[in-house]
Amino acid sequence: MEKCRLMNRRTDLSRHKTRIKGEEYLRIHGLLALASDHGLEEIHTVPIKLDPEQQLAIFSAVARGSRGSYSAHAVADPSSLSGRLLASWVQVAESRAVARALRHYCGIGATAGEDERLPGGD
């Protein structure tokens, strides 16, 4: 996480962090709070592909605000999900795309906790 970019935040992000394998990550709720502090106006998602037979979902997300527009894509399928998330493959793909778009918007190069925790995260 780029600390210099987080110093001007108005939101206490400590409750939105998680540790995975000894590393600290900002969860999606923290990314949303940070982006809101930096002029986020909207997030728009579009399903690119939904295949119920293969449980494959691909989403695109765009975060727009005073910093501009930032887009991202994400995928979820059984090979990238843990057992408890298999039934939520559509939501996971959309959440991954949103988290990536928010990271781009906020200028954070680190992976979001939701991506890192799941196999197949970037």
Backbone torsions as a table, in degrees:
resi	resn	phi	psi	omega
1	MET	NA	135.9	-178.7
2	GLU	-85.0	100.0	-174.4
3	LYS	-62.2	-33.6	-177.8
4	CYS	-62.0	-32.7	179.7
5	ARG	-77.8	-19.4	-176.9
6	LEU	-93.1	-8.3	-174.3
7	MET	-66.2	-27.2	-178.0
8	ASN	-90.2	9.5	-176.2
9	ARG	-68.3	150.8	176.5
10	ARG	-102.2	-17.1	-177.1
11	THR	-97.7	137.4	174.5
12	ASP	-74.6	110.3	-175.7
13	LEU	-88.7	-3.4	-174.5
14	SER	-60.2	-33.7	-179.4
15	ARG	-80.6	-4.7	-179.9
16	HIS	-106.1	14.1	-179.2
17	LYS	-103.9	155.1	176.1
18	THR	-140.2	155.8	176.3
19	ARG	-110.4	130.8	178.1
20	ILE	-134.6	120.0	-179.4
21	LYS	53.2	39.8	176.2
22	GLY	82.7	-5.7	-179.6
23	GLU	-103.8	147.1	179.7
24	GLU	-96.9	134.3	-179.2
25	TYR	-131.6	149.1	174.9
26	LEU	-89.3	126.5	-179.8
27	ARG	-78.5	169.2	-174.2
28	ILE	-59.6	-35.2	178.7
29	HIS	-65.3	-36.2	176.4
30	GLY	-68.8	-40.3	176.2
31	LEU	-60.9	-41.7	179.1
32	LEU	-64.3	-43.1	178.4
33	ALA	-63.6	-44.1	179.8
34	LEU	-64.3	-44.9	179.3
35	ALA	-62.7	-38.8	177.2
36	SER	-62.6	-39.9	176.8
37	ASP	-62.8	-24.3	-177.3
38	HIS	-108.6	29.5	169.9
39	GLY	88.0	16.7	176.8
40	LEU	-59.7	130.6	179.7
41	GLU	-109.2	-35.0	-179.3
42	GLU	-159.7	156.2	171.4
43	ILE	-127.0	129.6	-179.8
44	HIS	-123.5	130.3	177.6
45	THR	-119.2	148.8	178.2
46	VAL	-137.2	127.5	173.6
47	PRO	-73.8	123.6	178.5
48	ILE	-85.2	-40.0	178.8
49	LYS	-150.7	132.8	173.3
50	LEU	-130.0	114.2	-178.6
51	ASP	-123.4	95.5	-177.5
52	PRO	-61.0	-33.1	-179.3
53	GLU	-64.3	-41.9	179.5
54	GLN	-93.5	-3.2	-173.7
55	GLN	51.4	50.0	-178.8
56	LEU	-113.7	127.5	176.0
57	ALA	-131.8	134.0	174.5
58	ILE	-125.8	127.2	-178.9
59	PHE	-124.0	152.2	169.9
60	SER	-114.9	141.9	176.8
61	ALA	-134.3	143.6	176.4
62	VAL	-127.9	127.0	174.4
63	ALA	-105.3	123.7	-178.6
64	ARG	-122.4	143.5	177.0
65	GLY	-179.1	-158.9	-176.3
66	SER	-64.2	-19.6	178.0
67	ARG	-88.3	-5.2	-178.7
68	GLY	113.9	-161.7	-179.9
69	SER	-115.2	133.6	-179.0
70	TYR	-132.0	128.6	-177.4
71	SER	-115.5	160.4	178.3
72	ALA	-157.7	159.7	176.5
73	HIS	-125.8	157.0	176.7
74	ALA	-154.7	156.7	-178.7
75	VAL	-130.0	150.6	170.0
76	ALA	-141.5	136.4	174.6
77	ASP	-152.5	172.8	-175.9
78	PRO	-55.4	-29.6	-179.2
79	SER	-73.7	-14.3	-178.1
80	SER	-112.6	15.3	-177.3
81	LEU	-127.0	144.7	173.0
82	SER	-81.2	163.7	-174.8
83	GLY	-51.4	-42.2	-176.3
84	ARG	-73.9	-14.1	-179.8
85	LEU	-104.0	-0.8	-177.7
86	LEU	-55.4	-38.7	-178.5
87	ALA	-75.0	-12.0	-176.5
88	SER	-108.9	30.1	-172.8
89	TRP	-59.2	-34.6	179.2
90	VAL	-69.1	-47.6	-179.5
91	GLN	-63.5	-37.5	-179.8
92	VAL	-64.6	-44.8	179.5
93	ALA	-61.7	-43.4	179.7
94	GLU	-65.9	-43.1	179.3
95	SER	-63.2	-39.8	178.0
96	ARG	-62.4	-43.8	179.7
97	ALA	-63.9	-42.5	178.8
98	VAL	-63.3	-46.3	-179.5
99	ALA	-60.0	-41.6	179.6
100	ARG	-66.7	-43.2	178.4
101	ALA	-62.7	-40.3	178.8
102	LEU	-66.5	-39.7	176.4
103	ARG	-60.4	-44.0	178.0
104	HIS	-62.2	-45.4	-179.1
105	TYR	-59.8	-42.0	-177.2
106	CYS	-83.1	-10.0	-179.1
107	GLY	74.9	31.9	-179.7
108	ILE	-103.9	122.0	-178.8
109	GLY	-84.7	-18.4	-177.7
110	ALA	-72.1	152.2	177.5
111	THR	-72.0	144.1	175.3
112	ALA	-72.7	152.3	-179.7
113	GLY	-55.6	-36.9	-179.5
114	GLU	-64.8	-37.3	178.2
115	ASP	-71.9	-44.5	-173.8
116	GLU	-67.5	-35.7	-176.3
117	ARG	-68.9	-29.2	-174.5
118	LEU	-99.0	138.4	172.8
119	PRO	-56.9	143.0	179.7
120	GLY	92.9	-4.3	176.6
121	GLY	-70.6	159.1	-178.7
122	ASP	-89.4	NA	NA
